[in-house]
Amino acid sequence: MRTLGCIVALAAAIFMTTSAADAAPSAVARACAKDIKSLCADVKPGGGKLKACVTEHYRDLSEDCQIAIVKAAAPGRACKADIKKFCSDVTPGKNRIAECVKSHTADLSDACKEALAKADAGNK
């Protein structure tokens, strides 16, 4: 269950990020909007509350939403070492980690760059 929580946490972080190229909602946001609305409607975003709600109700989420979350988590796994290397001093929340990663794009490992590119392509 802890691994699932990590996947959801990473996906939530990615789901909250946007690239300069896409103003449309992410693939996770699109796939999970109805689930979040029905399962977490009373939760006000902020302080990890929405992420906690999604984690708590993971088994109740639609298959499409679960798949989108797992796919969105891939960059988090691929970029784990890069995040530790370049962003260890960054306080999580409010897209700070994502912004830190973006600011180090040229320095990221090839695996991280590839995972981010795939995730970005999936959001279009």
MOPAC internal coordinates of N, CA, C and O (Angstrom, degrees):
PM7 1SCF
backbone

  N    0.0000 0     0.00 0     0.00 0    0    0    0
  C    1.4566 1     0.00 0     0.00 0    1    0    0
  C    1.5221 1   110.61 1     0.00 0    2    1    0
  O    1.2310 1   120.20 1   147.84 1    3    2    1
  N    1.3447 1   117.21 1   -32.16 1    3    2    1
  C    1.4542 1   120.92 1   179.96 1    5    3    2
  C    1.5230 1   110.08 1   -63.03 1    6    5    3
  O    1.2310 1   120.28 1   138.88 1    7    6    5
  N    1.3423 1   117.07 1   -41.12 1    7    6    5
  C    1.4595 1   121.33 1   177.79 1    9    7    6
  C    1.5212 1   110.21 1   -60.99 1   10    9    7
  O    1.2310 1   120.55 1   137.45 1   11   10    9
  N    1.3091 1   116.56 1   -42.55 1   11   10    9
  C    1.4574 1   120.76 1   178.05 1   13   11   10
  C    1.5150 1   110.40 1   -60.10 1   14   13   11
  O    1.2310 1   120.68 1   137.48 1   15   14   13
  N    1.3084 1   116.30 1   -42.52 1   15   14   13
  C    1.4632 1   120.16 1   178.22 1   17   15   14
  C    1.5133 1   111.59 1   -61.66 1   18   17   15
  O    1.2310 1   120.64 1   140.60 1   19   18   17
  N    1.3222 1   116.38 1   -39.40 1   19   18   17
  C    1.4666 1   120.41 1   177.57 1   21   19   18
  C    1.5166 1   110.89 1   -65.49 1   22   21   19
  O    1.2310 1   120.80 1   138.51 1   23   22   21
  N    1.3258 1   116.08 1   -41.49 1   23   22   21
  C    1.4639 1   119.96 1   178.31 1   25   23   22
  C    1.5133 1   110.00 1   -61.08 1   26   25   23
  O    1.2310 1   120.61 1   132.95 1   27   26   25
  N    1.3144 1   116.45 1   -47.05 1   27   26   25
  C    1.4631 1   120.41 1  -179.41 1   29   27   26
  C    1.5249 1   110.11 1   -64.33 1   30   29   27
  O    1.2310 1   120.28 1   138.86 1   31   30   29
  N    1.3137 1   117.07 1   -41.14 1   31   30   29
  C    1.4673 1   120.37 1   179.99 1   33   31   30
  C    1.5239 1   110.72 1   -62.24 1   34   33   31
  O    1.2310 1   120.63 1   134.42 1   35   34   33
  N    1.3295 1   116.41 1   -45.58 1   35   34   33
  C    1.4519 1   119.91 1   178.63 1   37   35   34
  C    1.5201 1   110.93 1   -64.48 1   38   37   35
  O    1.2310 1   120.97 1   137.07 1   39   38   37
  N    1.3021 1   115.74 1   -42.93 1   39   38   37
  C    1.4623 1   119.52 1   179.71 1   41   39   38
  C    1.5155 1   110.95 1   -63.91 1   42   41   39
  O    1.2310 1   120.56 1   138.82 1   43   42   41
  N    1.3132 1   116.54 1   -41.18 1   43   42   41
  C    1.4615 1   119.29 1   178.72 1   45   43   42
  C    1.5148 1   110.62 1   -61.72 1   46   45   43
  O    1.2310 1   120.59 1   140.26 1   47   46   45
  N    1.3092 1   116.47 1   -39.74 1   47   46   45
  C    1.4566 1   119.42 1   178.56 1   49   47   46
  C    1.5195 1   110.66 1   -63.77 1   50   49   47
  O    1.2310 1   121.05 1   136.23 1   51   50   49
  N    1.3185 1   115.60 1   -43.77 1   51   50   49
  C    1.4590 1   120.20 1   179.46 1   53   51   50
  C    1.5157 1   110.59 1   -68.79 1   54   53   51
  O    1.2310 1   120.58 1   140.28 1   55   54   53
  N    1.3088 1   116.50 1   -39.72 1   55   54   53
  C    1.4577 1   122.47 1  -178.80 1   57   55   54
  C    1.5219 1   110.58 1   -62.47 1   58   57   55
  O    1.2310 1   120.41 1   150.71 1   59   58   57
  N    1.3176 1   116.82 1   -29.29 1   59   58   57
  C    1.4574 1   120.62 1   179.91 1   61   59   58
  C    1.5242 1   112.21 1   -84.17 1   62   61   59
  O    1.2310 1   119.83 1   167.52 1   63   62   61
  N    1.3459 1   117.92 1   -12.48 1   63   62   61
  C    1.4520 1   120.29 1  -178.88 1   65   63   62
  C    1.5124 1   110.02 1   -87.59 1   66   65   63
  O    1.2310 1   121.29 1   -25.52 1   67   66   65
  N    1.2997 1   115.13 1   154.48 1   67   66   65
  C    1.4641 1   120.22 1   174.36 1   69   67   66
  C    1.5120 1   107.90 1  -133.55 1   70   69   67
  O    1.2310 1   120.68 1   -32.31 1   71   70   69
  N    1.2947 1   116.31 1   147.69 1   71   70   69
  C    1.4523 1   119.35 1   175.58 1   73   71   70
  C    1.5126 1   107.58 1   -95.17 1   74   73   71
  O    1.2310 1   121.10 1   -14.28 1   75   74   73
  N    1.2948 1   115.50 1   165.72 1   75   74   73
  C    1.4595 1   119.61 1   179.48 1   77   75   74
  C    1.5254 1   110.20 1   -63.43 1   78   77   75
  O    1.2310 1   121.11 1   153.81 1   79   78   77
  N    1.3228 1   115.49 1   -26.19 1   79   78   77
  C    1.4594 1   119.71 1  -175.46 1   81   79   78
  C    1.5179 1   113.82 1   -80.53 1   82   81   79
  O    1.2310 1   119.79 1   158.70 1   83   82   81
  N    1.3339 1   118.01 1   -21.30 1   83   82   81
  C    1.4564 1   115.80 1  -175.39 1   85   83   82
  C    1.5133 1   112.69 1  -126.73 1   86   85   83
  O    1.2310 1   122.06 1   -58.99 1   87   86   85
  N    1.3087 1   113.67 1   121.01 1   87   86   85
  C    1.4546 1   120.72 1   176.25 1   89   87   86
  C    1.5217 1   109.77 1   -95.98 1   90   89   87
  O    1.2310 1   120.95 1   168.56 1   91   90   89
  N    1.3312 1   115.78 1   -11.44 1   91   90   89
  C    1.4648 1   120.76 1   179.17 1   93   91   90
  C    1.5242 1   109.41 1   -76.24 1   94   93   91
  O    1.2310 1   120.47 1   -21.68 1   95   94   93
  N    1.3187 1   116.71 1   158.32 1   95   94   93
  C    1.4668 1   119.40 1   178.37 1   97   95   94
  C    1.5253 1   111.26 1   -59.92 1   98   97   95
  O    1.2310 1   120.53 1   -28.67 1   99   98   97
  N    1.3165 1   116.59 1   151.33 1   99   98   97
  C    1.4552 1   121.33 1   179.23 1  101   99   98
  C    1.5201 1   110.52 1   -66.93 1  102  101   99
  O    1.2310 1   121.18 1   -11.14 1  103  102  101
  N    1.3235 1   115.36 1   168.86 1  103  102  101
  C    1.4635 1   120.38 1   178.36 1  105  103  102
  C    1.5212 1   110.39 1   -60.73 1  106  105  103
  O    1.2310 1   120.08 1   141.31 1  107  106  105
  N    1.3312 1   117.46 1   -38.69 1  107  106  105
  C    1.4633 1   120.46 1   178.61 1  109  107  106
  C    1.5187 1   110.04 1   -66.26 1  110  109  107
  O    1.2310 1   120.40 1   136.31 1  111  110  109
  N    1.3205 1   116.84 1   -43.69 1  111  110  109
  C    1.4691 1   120.06 1   179.62 1  113  111  110
  C    1.5278 1   110.44 1   -60.52 1  114  113  111
  O    1.2310 1   120.74 1   137.17 1  115  114  113
  N    1.3285 1   116.19 1   -42.83 1  115  114  113
  C    1.4686 1   119.61 1   179.44 1  117  115  114
  C    1.5222 1   111.30 1   -65.91 1  118  117  115
  O    1.2310 1   120.63 1   134.32 1  119  118  117
  N    1.3350 1   116.41 1   -45.68 1  119  118  117
  C    1.4657 1   120.48 1  -176.06 1  121  119  118
  C    1.5263 1   112.56 1   -71.69 1  122  121  119
  O    1.2310 1   120.32 1   152.43 1  123  122  121
  N    1.3152 1   116.99 1   -27.57 1  123  122  121
  C    1.4647 1   120.64 1  -172.41 1  125  123  122
  C    1.5269 1   114.62 1  -107.90 1  126  125  123
  O    1.2310 1   119.59 1   177.41 1  127  126  125
  N    1.3087 1   118.38 1    -2.59 1  127  126  125
  C    1.4618 1   120.81 1  -174.56 1  129  127  126
  C    1.5277 1   112.81 1   -54.54 1  130  129  127
  O    1.2310 1   120.14 1   131.62 1  131  130  129
  N    1.3312 1   117.33 1   -48.38 1  131  130  129
  C    1.4654 1   120.23 1  -179.06 1  133  131  130
  C    1.5204 1   111.68 1   -65.38 1  134  133  131
  O    1.2310 1   120.98 1   138.76 1  135  134  133
  N    1.3323 1   115.74 1   -41.24 1  135  134  133
  C    1.4701 1   120.28 1   179.51 1  137  135  134
  C    1.5219 1   110.85 1   -62.88 1  138  137  135
  O    1.2310 1   120.80 1   133.64 1  139  138  137
  N    1.3117 1   116.07 1   -46.36 1  139  138  137
  C    1.4578 1   120.20 1  -178.99 1  141  139  138
  C    1.5222 1   110.03 1   -64.81 1  142  141  139
  O    1.2310 1   121.15 1   140.02 1  143  142  141
  N    1.3224 1   115.40 1   -39.98 1  143  142  141
  C    1.4719 1   119.07 1   179.47 1  145  143  142
  C    1.5306 1   110.69 1   -63.30 1  146  145  143
  O    1.2310 1   120.27 1   139.43 1  147  146  145
  N    1.3337 1   117.09 1   -40.57 1  147  146  145
  C    1.4628 1   118.77 1  -177.09 1  149  147  146
  C    1.5281 1   113.11 1   -82.06 1  150  149  147
  O    1.2310 1   120.01 1   145.79 1  151  150  149
  N    1.3275 1   117.59 1   -34.21 1  151  150  149
  C    1.4642 1   120.29 1  -175.06 1  153  151  150
  C    1.5271 1   113.71 1   -94.47 1  154  153  151
  O    1.2310 1   120.74 1   154.72 1  155  154  153
  N    1.3224 1   116.20 1   -25.28 1  155  154  153
  C    1.4714 1   119.81 1  -173.38 1  157  155  154
  C    1.5286 1   111.96 1  -129.84 1  158  157  155
  O    1.2310 1   120.61 1  -154.01 1  159  158  157
  N    1.3224 1   116.45 1    25.99 1  159  158  157
  C    1.4690 1   120.65 1  -175.79 1  161  159  158
  C    1.5206 1   113.41 1   -58.60 1  162  161  159
  O    1.2310 1   120.24 1   147.42 1  163  162  161
  N    1.3043 1   117.15 1   -32.58 1  163  162  161
  C    1.4630 1   120.36 1  -176.78 1  165  163  162
  C    1.5334 1   113.25 1   -86.58 1  166  165  163
  O    1.2310 1   120.28 1  -178.40 1  167  166  165
  N    1.3372 1   117.07 1     1.60 1  167  166  165
  C    1.4592 1   121.15 1  -177.54 1  169  167  166
  C    1.5267 1   109.83 1   -93.78 1  170  169  167
  O    1.2310 1   121.49 1   -51.95 1  171  170  169
  N    1.3190 1   114.75 1   128.05 1  171  170  169
  C    1.4581 1   120.27 1   176.31 1  173  171  170
  C    1.5238 1   107.87 1   -90.83 1  174  173  171
  O    1.2310 1   120.27 1   -53.91 1  175  174  173
  N    1.3454 1   117.08 1   126.09 1  175  174  173
  C    1.4673 1   120.01 1  -179.58 1  177  175  174
  C    1.5272 1   111.52 1   -58.68 1  178  177  175
  O    1.2310 1   121.36 1   -29.58 1  179  178  177
  N    1.3031 1   115.00 1   150.42 1  179  178  177
  C    1.4592 1   121.27 1   178.52 1  181  179  178
  C    1.5116 1   110.55 1   122.83 1  182  181  179
  O    1.2310 1   121.17 1   -36.12 1  183  182  181
  N    1.2979 1   115.37 1   143.88 1  183  182  181
  C    1.4515 1   120.40 1   178.49 1  185  183  182
  C    1.5153 1   114.35 1    65.44 1  186  185  183
  O    1.2310 1   120.03 1  -159.02 1  187  186  185
  N    1.3208 1   117.55 1    20.98 1  187  186  185
  C    1.4539 1   120.82 1   178.40 1  189  187  186
  C    1.5185 1   114.51 1    78.25 1  190  189  187
  O    1.2310 1   120.27 1  -171.37 1  191  190  189
  N    1.3432 1   117.10 1     8.63 1  191  190  189
  C    1.4708 1   119.95 1  -176.97 1  193  191  190
  C    1.5239 1   112.46 1   -66.39 1  194  193  191
  O    1.2310 1   120.55 1   137.37 1  195  194  193
  N    1.3204 1   116.55 1   -42.63 1  195  194  193
  C    1.4686 1   119.43 1  -179.67 1  197  195  194
  C    1.5233 1   110.22 1   -66.82 1  198  197  195
  O    1.2310 1   120.43 1   137.40 1  199  198  197
  N    1.3154 1   116.79 1   -42.60 1  199  198  197
  C    1.4601 1   121.36 1   177.31 1  201  199  198
  C    1.5290 1   110.12 1   -59.19 1  202  201  199
  O    1.2310 1   120.50 1   137.37 1  203  202  201
  N    1.3228 1   116.64 1   -42.63 1  203  202  201
  C    1.4715 1   120.55 1   179.36 1  205  203  202
  C    1.5203 1   110.87 1   -63.67 1  206  205  203
  O    1.2310 1   120.26 1   140.33 1  207  206  205
  N    1.3119 1   117.10 1   -39.67 1  207  206  205
  C    1.4607 1   121.19 1   179.47 1  209  207  206
  C    1.5312 1   110.34 1   -64.94 1  210  209  207
  O    1.2310 1   120.69 1   134.53 1  211  210  209
  N    1.3279 1   116.28 1   -45.47 1  211  210  209
  C    1.4664 1   120.10 1   179.52 1  213  211  210
  C    1.5260 1   109.73 1   -63.07 1  214  213  211
  O    1.2310 1   120.20 1   138.69 1  215  214  213
  N    1.3227 1   117.22 1   -41.31 1  215  214  213
  C    1.4625 1   120.95 1   178.08 1  217  215  214
  C    1.5183 1   110.90 1   -61.74 1  218  217  215
  O    1.2310 1   120.83 1   134.69 1  219  218  217
  N    1.3172 1   116.02 1   -45.31 1  219  218  217
  C    1.4657 1   121.31 1  -179.72 1  221  219  218
  C    1.5215 1   111.86 1   -61.31 1  222  221  219
  O    1.2310 1   120.43 1   143.88 1  223  222  221
  N    1.3170 1   116.78 1   -36.12 1  223  222  221
  C    1.4634 1   121.39 1  -175.90 1  225  223  222
  C    1.5278 1   113.19 1  -103.58 1  226  225  223
  O    1.2310 1   119.88 1  -162.63 1  227  226  225
  N    1.3317 1   117.84 1    17.37 1  227  226  225
  C    1.4532 1   120.69 1  -175.09 1  229  227  226
  C    1.5282 1   112.56 1   -51.48 1  230  229  227
  O    1.2310 1   120.33 1   135.19 1  231  230  229
  N    1.3087 1   116.98 1   -44.81 1  231  230  229
  C    1.4742 1   120.33 1  -178.39 1  233  231  230
  C    1.5257 1   112.49 1   -66.69 1  234  233  231
  O    1.2310 1   120.44 1   159.41 1  235  234  233
  N    1.3203 1   116.76 1   -20.59 1  235  234  233
  C    1.4658 1   121.12 1   179.92 1  237  235  234
  C    1.5268 1   112.57 1   -88.90 1  238  237  235
  O    1.2310 1   120.28 1   170.35 1  239  238  237
  N    1.3164 1   117.08 1    -9.65 1  239  238  237
  C    1.4645 1   121.16 1  -178.42 1  241  239  238
  C    1.5246 1   110.01 1   -71.24 1  242  241  239
  O    1.2310 1   120.83 1   -27.14 1  243  242  241
  N    1.3106 1   116.01 1   152.86 1  243  242  241
  C    1.4644 1   119.99 1   177.16 1  245  243  242
  C    1.5209 1   109.71 1   -64.51 1  246  245  243
  O    1.2310 1   121.13 1   -22.02 1  247  246  245
  N    1.3058 1   115.45 1   157.98 1  247  246  245
  C    1.4607 1   120.56 1   179.50 1  249  247  246
  C    1.5292 1   110.67 1   -59.45 1  250  249  247
  O    1.2310 1   119.86 1   138.77 1  251  250  249
  N    1.3321 1   117.87 1   -41.23 1  251  250  249
  C    1.4627 1   121.59 1   179.21 1  253  251  250
  C    1.5242 1   111.01 1   -59.96 1  254  253  251
  O    1.2310 1   120.69 1   138.35 1  255  254  253
  N    1.3212 1   116.29 1   -41.65 1  255  254  253
  C    1.4610 1   120.91 1   179.26 1  257  255  254
  C    1.5290 1   110.30 1   -66.02 1  258  257  255
  O    1.2310 1   120.30 1   134.05 1  259  258  257
  N    1.3124 1   117.03 1   -45.95 1  259  258  257
  C    1.4655 1   120.31 1   179.50 1  261  259  258
  C    1.5248 1   111.15 1   -59.76 1  262  261  259
  O    1.2310 1   120.68 1   136.52 1  263  262  261
  N    1.3170 1   116.31 1   -43.48 1  263  262  261
  C    1.4667 1   120.66 1   179.46 1  265  263  262
  C    1.5253 1   110.22 1   -63.53 1  266  265  263
  O    1.2310 1   120.06 1   136.49 1  267  266  265
  N    1.3241 1   117.48 1   -43.51 1  267  266  265
  C    1.4639 1   121.02 1   179.22 1  269  267  266
  C    1.5241 1   110.96 1   -61.53 1  270  269  267
  O    1.2310 1   120.15 1   141.02 1  271  270  269
  N    1.3160 1   117.32 1   -38.98 1  271  270  269
  C    1.4685 1   121.42 1   179.10 1  273  271  270
  C    1.5214 1   110.37 1   -64.89 1  274  273  271
  O    1.2310 1   120.37 1   133.98 1  275  274  273
  N    1.3210 1   116.90 1   -46.02 1  275  274  273
  C    1.4616 1   120.52 1  -179.45 1  277  275  274
  C    1.5329 1   110.37 1   -63.30 1  278  277  275
  O    1.2310 1   120.18 1   136.70 1  279  278  277
  N    1.3359 1   117.25 1   -43.30 1  279  278  277
  C    1.4633 1   120.36 1   178.41 1  281  279  278
  C    1.5266 1   111.03 1   -63.76 1  282  281  279
  O    1.2310 1   120.56 1   140.06 1  283  282  281
  N    1.3110 1   116.54 1   -39.94 1  283  282  281
  C    1.4643 1   120.45 1  -178.88 1  285  283  282
  C    1.5196 1   111.87 1   -68.82 1  286  285  283
  O    1.2310 1   120.22 1   156.45 1  287  286  285
  N    1.3127 1   117.18 1   -23.55 1  287  286  285
  C    1.4653 1   120.93 1  -179.23 1  289  287  286
  C    1.5332 1   112.27 1   -75.26 1  290  289  287
  O    1.2310 1   120.01 1   162.14 1  291  290  289
  N    1.3197 1   117.58 1   -17.86 1  291  290  289
  C    1.4658 1   121.32 1  -176.51 1  293  291  290
  C    1.5312 1   112.84 1   -54.96 1  294  293  291
  O    1.2310 1   118.99 1   134.12 1  295  294  293
  N    1.3273 1   119.53 1   -45.88 1  295  294  293
  C    1.4697 1   118.17 1   178.41 1  297  295  294
  C    1.5258 1   112.77 1   -61.88 1  298  297  295
  O    1.2310 1   120.15 1   145.39 1  299  298  297
  N    1.3101 1   117.31 1   -34.61 1  299  298  297
  C    1.4624 1   119.87 1   177.98 1  301  299  298
  C    1.5195 1   111.67 1   -61.30 1  302  301  299
  O    1.2310 1   121.12 1   138.49 1  303  302  301
  N    1.3259 1   115.46 1   -41.51 1  303  302  301
  C    1.4658 1   119.52 1   177.93 1  305  303  302
  C    1.5276 1   110.51 1   -69.26 1  306  305  303
  O    1.2310 1   120.55 1   135.12 1  307  306  305
  N    1.3241 1   116.55 1   -44.88 1  307  306  305
  C    1.4676 1   120.87 1  -177.49 1  309  307  306
  C    1.5260 1   112.03 1   -68.68 1  310  309  307
  O    1.2310 1   120.41 1   152.88 1  311  310  309
  N    1.3168 1   116.82 1   -27.12 1  311  310  309
  C    1.4625 1   121.15 1  -175.80 1  313  311  310
  C    1.5227 1   113.77 1  -102.07 1  314  313  311
  O    1.2310 1   120.41 1  -173.83 1  315  314  313
  N    1.3232 1   116.83 1     6.17 1  315  314  313
  C    1.4569 1   120.23 1  -175.14 1  317  315  314
  C    1.5335 1   112.39 1   -54.11 1  318  317  315
  O    1.2310 1   120.16 1   132.12 1  319  318  317
  N    1.3289 1   117.30 1   -47.88 1  319  318  317
  C    1.4718 1   120.63 1  -179.30 1  321  319  318
  C    1.5279 1   111.03 1   -66.48 1  322  321  319
  O    1.2310 1   120.54 1   141.60 1  323  322  321
  N    1.3249 1   116.57 1   -38.40 1  323  322  321
  C    1.4694 1   120.59 1   179.12 1  325  323  322
  C    1.5277 1   110.84 1   -65.63 1  326  325  323
  O    1.2310 1   120.81 1   139.10 1  327  326  325
  N    1.3159 1   116.05 1   -40.90 1  327  326  325
  C    1.4597 1   120.46 1   178.50 1  329  327  326
  C    1.5261 1   109.48 1   -62.99 1  330  329  327
  O    1.2310 1   120.78 1   136.95 1  331  330  329
  N    1.3155 1   116.11 1   -43.05 1  331  330  329
  C    1.4639 1   120.25 1   178.89 1  333  331  330
  C    1.5284 1   110.46 1   -63.95 1  334  333  331
  O    1.2310 1   120.69 1   138.55 1  335  334  333
  N    1.3223 1   116.29 1   -41.45 1  335  334  333
  C    1.4613 1   121.53 1  -176.98 1  337  335  334
  C    1.5259 1   112.52 1   -70.02 1  338  337  335
  O    1.2310 1   120.23 1   134.07 1  339  338  337
  N    1.3348 1   117.16 1   -45.93 1  339  338  337
  C    1.4602 1   120.46 1  -171.92 1  341  339  338
  C    1.5289 1   114.69 1  -100.52 1  342  341  339
  O    1.2310 1   120.18 1   158.64 1  343  342  341
  N    1.3198 1   117.27 1   -21.36 1  343  342  341
  C    1.4656 1   119.45 1  -170.35 1  345  343  342
  C    1.5267 1   113.57 1  -127.32 1  346  345  343
  O    1.2310 1   119.95 1  -160.78 1  347  346  345
  N    1.3154 1   117.70 1    19.22 1  347  346  345
  C    1.4687 1   120.28 1  -176.51 1  349  347  346
  C    1.5218 1   112.69 1   -63.43 1  350  349  347
  O    1.2310 1   120.16 1   155.89 1  351  350  349
  N    1.3149 1   117.30 1   -24.11 1  351  350  349
  C    1.4620 1   120.64 1  -179.24 1  353  351  350
  C    1.5312 1   112.92 1   -90.89 1  354  353  351
  O    1.2310 1   120.50 1  -178.48 1  355  354  353
  N    1.3292 1   116.65 1     1.52 1  355  354  353
  C    1.4644 1   121.45 1  -177.56 1  357  355  354
  C    1.5286 1   110.02 1   -89.26 1  358  357  355
  O    1.2310 1   120.72 1   -49.07 1  359  358  357
  N    1.3143 1   116.24 1   130.93 1  359  358  357
  C    1.4584 1   121.48 1   177.30 1  361  359  358
  C    1.5201 1   108.91 1   -76.88 1  362  361  359
  O    1.2310 1   119.78 1   -55.32 1  363  362  361
  N    1.3406 1   118.02 1   124.68 1  363  362  361
  C    1.4685 1   120.36 1  -179.79 1  365  363  362
  C    1.5323 1   111.91 1   -61.95 1  366  365  363
  O    1.2310 1   121.43 1   -26.06 1  367  366  365
  N    1.3111 1   114.87 1   153.94 1  367  366  365
  C    1.4633 1   122.17 1   177.86 1  369  367  366
  C    1.5138 1   111.13 1   114.44 1  370  369  367
  O    1.2310 1   121.95 1   -25.11 1  371  370  369
  N    1.3242 1   113.87 1   154.89 1  371  370  369
  C    1.4682 1   121.93 1   177.15 1  373  371  370
  C    1.5269 1   112.71 1    52.17 1  374  373  371
  O    1.2310 1   120.64 1  -141.92 1  375  374  373
  N    1.3239 1   116.37 1    38.08 1  375  374  373
  C    1.4739 1   122.98 1   176.55 1  377  375  374
  C    1.5182 1   114.34 1    63.99 1  378  377  375
  O    1.2310 1   119.70 1  -164.12 1  379  378  377
  N    1.3270 1   118.17 1    15.88 1  379  378  377
  C    1.4654 1   119.83 1  -177.84 1  381  379  378
  C    1.5235 1   112.38 1   -64.35 1  382  381  379
  O    1.2310 1   119.82 1   140.01 1  383  382  381
  N    1.3274 1   117.95 1   -39.99 1  383  382  381
  C    1.4713 1   120.35 1   178.90 1  385  383  382
  C    1.5268 1   109.77 1   -65.66 1  386  385  383
  O    1.2310 1   120.58 1   134.48 1  387  386  385
  N    1.3189 1   116.50 1   -45.52 1  387  386  385
  C    1.4677 1   120.68 1   179.61 1  389  387  386
  C    1.5248 1   110.62 1   -60.47 1  390  389  387
  O    1.2310 1   120.41 1   137.75 1  391  390  389
  N    1.3100 1   116.82 1   -42.25 1  391  390  389
  C    1.4640 1   120.27 1   179.13 1  393  391  390
  C    1.5220 1   110.91 1   -65.77 1  394  393  391
  O    1.2310 1   120.53 1   141.63 1  395  394  393
  N    1.3231 1   116.59 1   -38.37 1  395  394  393
  C    1.4617 1   120.60 1   176.98 1  397  395  394
  C    1.5264 1   110.20 1   -62.14 1  398  397  395
  O    1.2310 1   120.68 1   133.42 1  399  398  397
  N    1.3253 1   116.30 1   -46.58 1  399  398  397
  C    1.4680 1   120.24 1   179.43 1  401  399  398
  C    1.5309 1   109.48 1   -60.05 1  402  401  399
  O    1.2310 1   120.28 1   135.10 1  403  402  401
  N    1.3184 1   117.08 1   -44.90 1  403  402  401
  C    1.4727 1   120.54 1   179.51 1  405  403  402
  C    1.5241 1   111.26 1   -60.61 1  406  405  403
  O    1.2310 1   120.45 1   143.87 1  407  406  405
  N    1.3386 1   116.75 1   -36.13 1  407  406  405
  C    1.4653 1   119.53 1  -178.81 1  409  407  406
  C    1.5292 1   112.25 1   -71.25 1  410  409  407
  O    1.2310 1   120.01 1   165.83 1  411  410  409
  N    1.3091 1   117.58 1   -14.17 1  411  410  409
  C    1.4682 1   122.34 1   179.60 1  413  411  410
  C    1.5245 1   111.79 1  -113.05 1  414  413  411
  O    1.2310 1   120.01 1  -157.04 1  415  414  413
  N    1.3089 1   117.59 1    22.96 1  415  414  413
  C    1.4628 1   121.89 1  -176.15 1  417  415  414
  C    1.5281 1   112.61 1   -49.53 1  418  417  415
  O    1.2310 1   120.00 1   135.43 1  419  418  417
  N    1.3034 1   117.60 1   -44.57 1  419  418  417
  C    1.4712 1   120.96 1  -177.15 1  421  419  418
  C    1.5299 1   112.15 1   -66.64 1  422  421  419
  O    1.2310 1   120.27 1   155.80 1  423  422  421
  N    1.3253 1   117.08 1   -24.20 1  423  422  421
  C    1.4606 1   121.32 1  -175.81 1  425  423  422
  C    1.5231 1   114.27 1   -95.66 1  426  425  423
  O    1.2310 1   119.87 1   172.91 1  427  426  425
  N    1.3160 1   117.86 1    -7.09 1  427  426  425
  C    1.4631 1   121.63 1  -174.68 1  429  427  426
  C    1.5206 1   112.09 1   -69.43 1  430  429  427
  O    1.2310 1   120.97 1   -25.93 1  431  430  429
  N    1.3167 1   115.76 1   154.07 1  431  430  429
  C    1.4690 1   120.98 1   176.34 1  433  431  430
  C    1.5189 1   109.45 1   -65.33 1  434  433  431
  O    1.2310 1   121.03 1   -22.19 1  435  434  433
  N    1.3089 1   115.64 1   157.81 1  435  434  433
  C    1.4671 1   120.23 1   179.10 1  437  435  434
  C    1.5254 1   111.36 1   -61.05 1  438  437  435
  O    1.2310 1   120.34 1   140.87 1  439  438  437
  N    1.3292 1   116.96 1   -39.13 1  439  438  437
  C    1.4715 1   120.40 1  -179.60 1  441  439  438
  C    1.5235 1   110.32 1   -63.55 1  442  441  439
  O    1.2310 1   120.22 1   139.08 1  443  442  441
  N    1.3075 1   117.18 1   -40.92 1  443  442  441
  C    1.4651 1   121.17 1   178.92 1  445  443  442
  C    1.5307 1   110.00 1   -66.52 1  446  445  443
  O    1.2310 1   120.50 1   133.10 1  447  446  445
  N    1.3170 1   116.65 1   -46.90 1  447  446  445
  C    1.4710 1   120.49 1   179.00 1  449  447  446
  C    1.5248 1   111.06 1   -57.58 1  450  449  447
  O    1.2310 1   120.92 1   136.77 1  451  450  449
  N    1.3318 1   115.85 1   -43.23 1  451  450  449
  C    1.4638 1   120.76 1  -179.21 1  453  451  450
  C    1.5372 1   110.75 1   -64.64 1  454  453  451
  O    1.2310 1   120.52 1   135.46 1  455  454  453
  N    1.3200 1   116.61 1   -44.54 1  455  454  453
  C    1.4699 1   120.40 1   179.94 1  457  455  454
  C    1.5234 1   111.01 1   -64.49 1  458  457  455
  O    1.2310 1   120.21 1   139.72 1  459  458  457
  N    1.3229 1   117.19 1   -40.28 1  459  458  457
  C    1.4629 1   120.48 1   178.14 1  461  459  458
  C    1.5246 1   111.08 1   -66.14 1  462  461  459
  O    1.2310 1   120.33 1   140.60 1  463  462  461
  N    1.3340 1   116.97 1   -39.40 1  463  462  461
  C    1.4684 1   120.79 1   178.44 1  465  463  462
  C    1.5267 1   110.73 1   -64.17 1  466  465  463
  O    1.2310 1   120.50 1   137.30 1  467  466  465
  N    1.3417 1   116.64 1   -42.70 1  467  466  465
  C    1.4733 1   119.92 1   178.09 1  469  467  466
  C    1.5110 1   111.12 1   -63.83 1  470  469  467
  O    1.2310 1   120.44 1   137.96 1  471  470  469
  N    1.3253 1   116.77 1   -42.04 1  471  470  469
  C    1.4614 1   120.23 1   179.74 1  473  471  470
  C    1.5171 1   110.47 1   -65.15 1  474  473  471
  O    1.2310 1   120.53 1   139.18 1  475  474  473
  N    1.3244 1   116.59 1   -40.82 1  475  474  473
  C    1.4598 1   120.82 1   179.47 1  477  475  474
  C    1.5232 1   110.57 1   -65.53 1  478  477  475
  O    1.2310 1   120.21 1   140.13 1  479  478  477
  N    1.3208 1   117.20 1   -39.87 1  479  478  477
  C    1.4640 1   121.44 1   177.76 1  481  479  478
  C    1.5282 1   110.52 1   -64.11 1  482  481  479
  O    1.2310 1   120.33 1   144.48 1  483  482  481
  N    1.3201 1   116.98 1   -35.52 1  483  482  481
  C    1.4515 1   121.15 1   179.45 1  485  483  482
  C    1.5163 1   113.29 1   -72.51 1  486  485  483
  O    1.2310 1   120.28 1   163.01 1  487  486  485
  N    1.3200 1   117.07 1   -16.99 1  487  486  485
  C    1.4598 1   121.71 1  -179.86 1  489  487  486
  C    1.5216 1   112.46 1   -88.91 1  490  489  487
  O    1.2310 1   119.94 1   177.92 1  491  490  489
  N    1.3136 1   117.71 1    -2.08 1  491  490  489
  C    1.4701 1   119.94 1  -177.20 1  493  491  490
  C    1.4938 1   111.32 1   -99.09 1  494  493  491
  O    1.2310 1   120.10 1   180.00 1  495  494  493

